[in-house]
Amino acid sequence: MPAEGWEMHFNPFAKALSLPKTNAIMNTNRSFKISGQIVDLRRGEIYSGTLTIEEGRIQSIVREETHHNQYILPGLIDAHVHIESSMLIPSEFARLAVVHGTVATVSDPHEIANVLGISGIEYMIENGKKIPFKFYFGASSCVPATNFETAGAILGVDAMENLLQRPEIKYMAEMMNYPGVIFKDPEVLAKIAVAKKYGKPVDGHAPGLIGEDVEKYISAGITTDHECFTMEEALEKIKYGMKIQIREGSAAKNFDTLIGLMENHPDKVLFCSDDKHPDDLVRGHINLLVKRAIAKGFDPMRVLQSCILNPVDHYKLDVGLLQEGDHADFIIVDNLLDFNVLQTYVNGLLVAEHGKTKINSVNAETPNQFLTDKITVADIQIKSNGNPIRIIEALEGQLITQTIIDKTAIKDGFLMGDTDKDYLKLVVINRYQKAKPAIAFIKNFGFKTGAIASTVAHDSHNIIAVGADDESIIRAINLLVDVRGGVSAVCDSEEKVLPLPVAGLMSEKDGYEVAISYESIDALAKKTGSKLHAPFMTLSFMALLVIPQLKLSDKGLFDGITFSFSNLEVVEIQ
């Protein structure tokens, strides 16, 4: 096999790199017939038949006696995702996702909204319209997510009214301010009231919330949650009427913990990725969760109803379900066990076939908001009084953290990282205005040398960095200042940066090229000694204040349990 053929066969990132960049899809035929074993999720049956497609809709379905060796079923749906976390604009995300049988997403544009406000949400909607894929965006309810950090925009009640009255906005996105719901904050309740006014569901976000508090939260009108990290928590939320989105992203992974819900509550389960980096998206999407659930012995029909029918019904999505008159949104798979996706159709257009996308890249603008200067080592030094400090303990596969009380190294009176204990310095810098950096320390990144930095830092997307020494941290941060946002890594004499010119969150470049670049920079991040599966994704959540326990915002160390700032040093009582 020649070298080029070897790469195309074994490297999934290379499959679509040769596609031309135009504003049109390669195949425009929307009238045809196709036969197979038809999976009817509405009726809960599988039968042999032929679909007649006319102008992108199913004109007729004819049942047959002949058994076909392929299955036709509705396309897969990601029930909760932040497209921005793929580091790709919507049109590029779609090019990768359709290869895996995804035809639609329920997308919270929360990340770009925190940077650019309503104009950011409008950017996502308009870019998504340029290609054959079904993006269903929500009205981001928490911009900023809290008052304890600096974001680039504020979306109040009037903004919710502006957004939720639009037909293309299908729901109110995750209400992360669960204390505001529980304690009846007037603005929070007013936002929920607007969603109810327009008959649109409200997504939840309440990690670890149980008992009387979760009952209050759900009774306010919150309908879903993707943040459950124990089965007990999920079952309690279901008891009060919630639907549970089983999440498996690049960093947060709850599938194994929660998939048992399929046994008795398949009607309450939806599948989602929440946050997925580009290299992981190249490898698979919701199809991987379908395969895993079926491999565990769950009924394929129940699994497919959960990840297709349930989101369509809950969010009232205009996605075809293989009924006469429906949009021709469907996929062809070889069988319902291996679940290899052979073809994907959206509105009757063939958008992917045999592992290759048929959607071409489109031209896109690069709006941004970035105002900060390069910094020096002196800017991230912090004096010590010799007391123990609060250290963030990051957890693999989780967004929650724990707190360690211990001492770290001190040099010339300044707190320093201690690689022997795996206590590394963590820095967050306001990117919207010039301000003093916030400093903390973190465990479980495992760096022995070097540093990484990113402007993908939930939820306000300030600059966040972690490293083995101050000099490396400064190098990584200043690389991002040069390109006005992105992700960077330095290790000894090596340094790499992936620019993300769209809001400091996304690249407008070819998604497969971005995936290759990200995989390269991820490899350099792991060369520092990190054993984390996704060090950049884990880093991005260390500024996510609404997930307990200890996090760092641009304003300081934050306790997500008490919902208040916390001192770095712990004063010892004599």
Steps between C-alpha positions, in 0.01 A plus 500: 500500500650843408575748780201722421267201497637379835425838659146514362433148625639527851473870586135607552604866494621468140175371351348835399804723459488482122142630471464833316400812691184639340162619616309200363445140598649250254174307440172687441268211407201510739264264310571126503396162642681297762424157651594331824381383840311810615526584870176672602556651843149643522338159467785308660540259210745401228377392156631459148407779261583768245497875554416736215662839552374804311665840545644406834186352656371146536218475248414136564606188690423160349527186714661198334559132566863504388757514780768764438853493637508862614299699753341841448438701816456865599819699546664535840462810719738647757256623766737747662823636356706816493618510139772745604676233707582313179709807411310497169238737365159331447550431129828319569355311798226371271748380237656269761185399686301375199763234435387335825128519422419820689242716320410748774619656824331680786767765537558746782699797360587595857873525434492750214215685674729560798753656265284685246142500633201474265719571197694182583180293508394651169838410353446135593148494354601661170811289453299184571251591227769479233519122497251206504485422871243572772633727774246585768638781713379613841485832681797500737352572841814570703714767336706557702466169681564671834578844639835371623680517164545736207331411171473687173122547507186505714170346387213607723126443491449724197762301309315178589180653362683601184636148448218273618237660279703393195382175339858381444570516877354174632562519874659687789848361545632360825399695809828470690403744772321237705541700824315781324217263415482347847506836679268662246728765356261738315709521181549124481128434545418771245719326241328166564163675471594625153579144388162383631330791324626373164446133585867409489667250734772604745817294527657442839847488648510399866788264585449309822171671584267269694227508764274796559723729293474293182123479543484881515730529197294264284165639611607841369480354149842344438460195275841338442842454658829381350706540818404190703806314622331230710212265426325604823501863390363412156220284642394772741482756220296259288265451796418871492437496124836579341658341194864399536752569224773234520821682418820368350730782393874545469543569873172430681394138464187370673387225261615202705349644818160584353430261212314271740213750476417335167366199688196665655499859373577501124236769448691729739843457338669711232860467376738796473865592473486847663861582412702315237842592365564476123724192508238310700227615261696357208499161674130493584195671645162376629548182294765388750250523787247303297757225438599487867141487624410220260820312590386510864188308400241776484225470241615686184149641450500651849849640451406664170179640643705664775749668269259591219131494591535643852685820397268552201195485725647692793631796297242478218770463236421497130704185440357221287406168664437290188131582478325596176528876451806530728826659397731231366743506794636149540804277509589161355682252726621149430327347804372599844785336693819624335313817397743606226362813331506459121312812390345812655221707343369841610190636323557235234860604432776242529737676741735213592588162355736225616686714752539808280316828527333641189452846647749761384651775711344847476649844540458647848574821688705509821338730760689529829543700820848493651678774695801414712876540472792266547601435859821424688598259779459780753130522410427146619709495818315492830644559848474232767455528874611140543147369559340197331301579188180376336589288197254402226494126437395430142334163436537299178171475313316742729424872511476501878815557704608443858701710744838416649652694789879478489820698457674549168852620422613850596790683332617848597175547691279410201269200464625261233381180340634169630528237225595230751159540666335581167393842629510730197430870467167589335447847349188676368526838324212729400507522121237774467686770692842540655506359853726322747517121446331268749718221641428159654655154514374172360571127527477212247621672184828316552733737314871453562590776258330755275152654502174531306263796458161558343232762436245218509425536872142441606296703539645846444791386284774704653857375458576198718840332535672233708864405508800354676683834532427871465713550190315230307162637609595845372616359166172313451286802591691743280465268199123548534532877532690502170217321313212657700369172629544125460677213676875471555755262647868534583736222604871569536604660169180400313193718472178473304192717466162439333338837423123521558408832339121462535439641850821335621298176496481365146695473178340566163748262335428150365382288794726208416803729483405651836470149643853414383636825648320440826625141524855630451469763772328249729796265453739779600286570809532134600876509438518717814411192703122537518303176510162672451299377202416858394721751687367801306138404560568437869678837523206677337269391782725619782343845461143361498372646826154341488650151540625432854726488682799731457563700179686814389347803326678813380392656831636231731464156657134395520316248719210349301343356816460829689481695170753752626865592461754319715845599624792314346689474828350326802593687815615251763344543843774510763 
